[in-house]
Amino acid sequence: MGYPPQYGRPPRGETGRGVAVIVIMVVGVLIGAAISVIAVLNPAVTPKALSAPRDSGHSETAVRQAAQVGLDSYSGGSYGEFWDMWSTQAQTAIPREEYARLFQLCPQPVADVRFTITTVTVTGDDARVQATRGGDTTDFDFFLESGSWRHVPPSEELQEYRTKGVDQLARERQAAGTCGAVTPAPTPSATDPSTSTGAPSDPATDPSTSTGAPSHPATDPSSSTGAPSHPATDPSTFTGAPSDPATDPSG
């Protein structure tokens, strides 16, 4: 025998479960809509975007390229160009011209030998470059300034530039034996026939300019005309005694 169907309001428990299901569905729809909006406004990061930082100014490649240019300028003797790659604050320690003059007084011990960069470590806007030359390894610090990597010399070196003059630094480095050989400026040779003009010639003794003793009109036969002729004794002008009209047969 069956039971008649129940009518009226459902039990309290079933009503609560229905409301909960509706609330969950509404929340799910809202969450889905929010995710869709975020996806439209902020596209998903692609593999290309992930690789972008490796090609930016903070990459090891960018630091290595900038460092090699600066170190090549230094090793090649272009000290002014190397100074140009210093950070702005470091350049205040010594003027460009004085920095170049320092190496005229105290040349670097190893010249025209290129640095080889071995390692590059980038930490934010700072980088450290390790390079070798002639069997020695040196660390160089760089700083990213206005989009360019610039060299920052050691603090103790900058302090020396600020407190000592170039002449004093050169003397100290020469005494310590850290300077290379100074090439003397070429001087004209005293025996070089191309520059020697010899002693000035004396017209009285230089046979190339002497024409002999000056001629004397009284003794130089080429210019002498002899003693002045006297009409009374010069046969070329003598015509005899003056004629007397009284005794002259011609008259």
C-alpha positions as MATLAB code, in Angstrom:
seq = 'MGYPPQYGRPPRGETGRGVAVIVIMVVGVLIGAAISVIAVLNPAVTPKALSAPRDSGHSETAVRQAAQVGLDSYSGGSYGEFWDMWSTQAQTAIPREEYARLFQLCPQPVADVRFTITTVTVTGDDARVQATRGGDTTDFDFFLESGSWRHVPPSEELQEYRTKGVDQLARERQAAGTCGAVTPAPTPSATDPSTSTGAPSDPATDPSTSTGAPSHPATDPSSSTGAPSHPATDPSTFTGAPSDPATDPSG';
ca = [
       0.000    0.000    0.000;
       1.512    3.262   -1.058;
       1.740    6.457    0.800;
       0.073    9.564   -0.549;
       2.483   12.266   -1.905;
       3.450   14.992    0.445;
       2.440   18.553   -0.356;
       3.381   21.878    1.126;
       6.787   23.343    2.028;
       9.865   21.085    1.829;
      11.781   20.315    4.965;
      14.148   23.005    6.282;
      17.340   21.074    5.357;
      16.497   20.740    1.693;
      15.736   24.454    1.382;
      19.139   25.402    2.804;
      20.974   23.132    0.398;
      19.222   24.679   -2.565;
      20.125   28.204   -1.535;
      23.743   27.219   -1.025;
      23.942   25.725   -4.501;
      22.530   28.916   -6.028;
      25.001   31.102   -4.110;
      27.938   28.946   -5.224;
      26.831   29.182   -8.847;
      26.533   32.967   -8.642;
      29.972   33.277   -7.036;
      31.442   31.027   -9.707;
      29.965   33.149  -12.459;
      31.354   36.309  -10.871;
      34.805   34.779  -10.471;
      34.787   33.630  -14.085;
      33.791   37.083  -15.263;
      36.553   38.672  -13.183;
      39.160   36.295  -14.620;
      37.990   37.095  -18.139;
      38.334   40.846  -17.525;
      41.836   40.433  -16.075;
      42.902   38.298  -19.020;
      41.733   40.967  -21.466;
      43.415   43.823  -19.652;
      46.671   41.927  -18.889;
      47.560   39.453  -21.632;
      49.341   36.312  -20.597;
      53.151   36.534  -20.474;
      54.620   34.962  -23.568;
      58.004   33.204  -23.818;
      59.309   36.218  -25.749;
      58.435   38.528  -22.855;
      60.218   36.208  -20.449;
      63.418   36.371  -22.487;
      63.361   40.171  -22.796;
      65.365   40.912  -19.600;
      68.288   38.910  -20.962;
      68.559   41.376  -23.881;
      68.093   44.543  -21.822;
      70.706   46.912  -20.484;
      71.112   44.793  -17.371;
      72.275   41.777  -19.345;
      75.728   40.291  -19.087;
      76.240   40.920  -22.803;
      75.667   44.661  -22.445;
      78.131   44.885  -19.558;
      80.745   42.827  -21.395;
      80.542   44.990  -24.525;
      80.866   48.262  -22.608;
      83.705   46.948  -20.461;
      85.678   45.702  -23.461;
      85.485   49.103  -25.175;
      86.758   50.869  -22.056;
      89.557   48.409  -21.335;
      90.711   48.505  -24.963;
      90.975   52.301  -24.739;
      93.097   52.013  -21.603;
      95.422   49.293  -22.883;
      95.850   51.140  -26.192;
      96.945   54.367  -24.483;
      93.739   56.347  -25.171;
      93.469   57.500  -21.570;
      91.140   60.395  -22.314;
      88.634   58.049  -23.958;
      88.903   55.678  -20.996;
      88.220   58.595  -18.616;
      85.130   59.430  -20.700;
      83.661   56.064  -19.662;
      83.945   56.789  -15.939;
      80.862   57.513  -13.877;
      79.990   61.185  -13.441;
      80.948   61.133   -9.774;
      84.295   59.460  -10.472;
      85.201   62.084  -13.086;
      85.095   64.791  -10.409;
      88.184   63.248   -8.758;
      90.619   64.318  -11.506;
      90.334   66.350  -14.726;
      90.560   64.529  -18.031;
      93.761   66.304  -19.121;
      95.515   65.623  -15.817;
      94.605   61.941  -15.945;
      96.168   61.652  -19.404;
      99.267   63.594  -18.256;
      99.760   61.153  -15.388;
     100.553   58.408  -17.868;
     103.010   60.657  -19.698;
     104.981   60.928  -16.461;
     104.370   57.332  -15.402;
     103.486   55.025  -18.311;
     101.708   51.768  -17.592;
     104.131   48.840  -17.202;
     102.414   46.744  -19.881;
     101.405   48.661  -22.981;
      99.457   47.587  -26.077;
      98.356   44.299  -24.475;
      94.612   43.725  -24.630;
      92.502   42.687  -21.637;
      90.558   39.426  -21.845;
      87.268   39.456  -19.934;
      86.696   36.173  -18.095;
      83.606   36.674  -15.914;
      80.804   39.235  -15.588;
      78.514   39.461  -12.564;
      75.468   41.751  -12.732;
      73.608   42.799   -9.574;
      70.926   45.342  -10.399;
      72.611   48.539  -11.574;
      76.058   47.314  -10.437;
      78.363   44.923  -12.239;
      81.806   43.457  -11.628;
      84.035   42.471  -14.516;
      87.052   40.228  -14.080;
      89.717   40.524  -16.775;
      93.210   39.151  -17.323;
      96.256   40.660  -19.003;
      99.831   39.441  -19.001;
      98.990   36.692  -16.535;
      97.470   39.108  -13.967;
      93.777   39.208  -13.046;
      92.040   42.477  -12.162;
      88.481   43.294  -11.075;
      86.698   46.328  -12.531;
      83.465   47.794  -11.177;
      80.791   49.255  -13.458;
      77.599   51.184  -12.761;
      74.539   51.664  -14.975;
      74.118   55.424  -15.375;
      71.599   56.993  -17.780;
      71.331   53.732  -19.691;
      75.112   53.252  -20.116;
      77.538   51.102  -18.169;
      80.307   53.297  -16.753;
      83.513   52.375  -14.955;
      83.932   53.174  -11.265;
      87.607   53.133  -10.159;
      88.418   51.842   -6.657;
      87.626   54.299   -3.852;
      91.247   54.449   -2.652;
      92.407   55.354   -6.158;
      89.815   58.143   -6.410;
      90.922   59.425   -3.004;
      94.513   59.681   -4.234;
      93.372   61.678   -7.245;
      91.492   64.080   -4.988;
      94.234   64.614   -2.385;
      97.446   64.402   -4.450;
      98.595   66.121   -7.565;
      99.615   64.285  -10.704;
     103.309   65.109  -10.203;
     103.306   63.667   -6.681;
     101.476   60.540   -7.803;
     103.985   60.044  -10.616;
     106.942   60.375   -8.242;
     105.431   57.895   -5.794;
     104.716   55.360   -8.517;
     108.183   55.773   -9.975;
     109.702   55.166   -6.549;
     107.536   52.064   -6.132;
     108.687   50.747   -9.511;
     105.208   50.534  -10.997;
     105.903   52.794  -13.982;
     106.986   51.731  -17.414;
     109.864   53.245  -19.345;
     109.439   56.896  -20.238;
     110.203   57.551  -23.902;
     112.324   60.724  -24.209;
     111.337   63.330  -26.741;
     113.503   63.291  -29.903;
     116.158   66.013  -30.132;
     117.899   67.346  -33.296;
     121.312   65.773  -33.889;
     124.347   68.087  -33.730;
     126.045   66.223  -36.605;
     123.009   65.773  -38.784;
     123.917   67.361  -42.150;
     120.220   67.927  -42.834;
     119.938   70.325  -39.875;
     123.516   71.662  -39.569;
     124.320   74.911  -41.315;
     127.935   75.153  -40.099;
     129.718   78.296  -38.954;
     128.862   81.454  -40.829;
     131.278   82.055  -43.649;
     133.749   84.947  -43.491;
     133.930   86.740  -46.804;
     137.579   87.504  -46.117;
     138.564   83.808  -45.728;
     135.792   81.856  -47.450;
     137.103   80.855  -50.864;
     133.543   80.422  -52.119;
     132.785   84.064  -51.509;
     136.258   85.632  -51.753;
     137.170   87.435  -54.967;
     140.728   88.146  -53.900;
     142.163   91.340  -52.560;
     140.409   94.433  -53.751;
     142.117   95.939  -56.750;
     143.881   99.241  -56.378;
     143.517  101.555  -59.315;
     147.093  102.715  -58.897;
     148.578   99.178  -59.185;
     145.981   97.174  -61.029;
     147.144   96.970  -64.618;
     143.624   96.198  -65.779;
     142.358   99.466  -64.478;
     145.489  101.591  -64.439;
     145.996  104.100  -67.218;
     149.472  105.005  -66.079;
     150.598  108.373  -64.931;
     148.630  111.261  -66.298;
     150.089  112.466  -69.545;
     151.781  115.833  -69.725;
     151.240  117.664  -72.918;
     154.767  118.963  -72.852;
     156.423  115.571  -72.694;
     153.850  113.152  -74.003;
     154.899  112.143  -77.523;
     151.322  111.274  -78.374;
     150.320  114.843  -77.828;
     153.583  116.655  -78.667;
     153.436  118.707  -81.899;
     156.692  120.429  -81.529;
     157.425  124.017  -80.578;
     154.846  126.622  -81.474;
     155.457  127.919  -84.979;
     156.612  131.469  -85.562;
     154.849  133.065  -88.482;
     157.953  134.917  -89.305;
     160.163  131.896  -89.767;
     157.617  129.294  -90.768;
     158.064  128.551  -94.505;
     154.538  127.332  -94.717;
     153.285  130.608  -93.631;
];
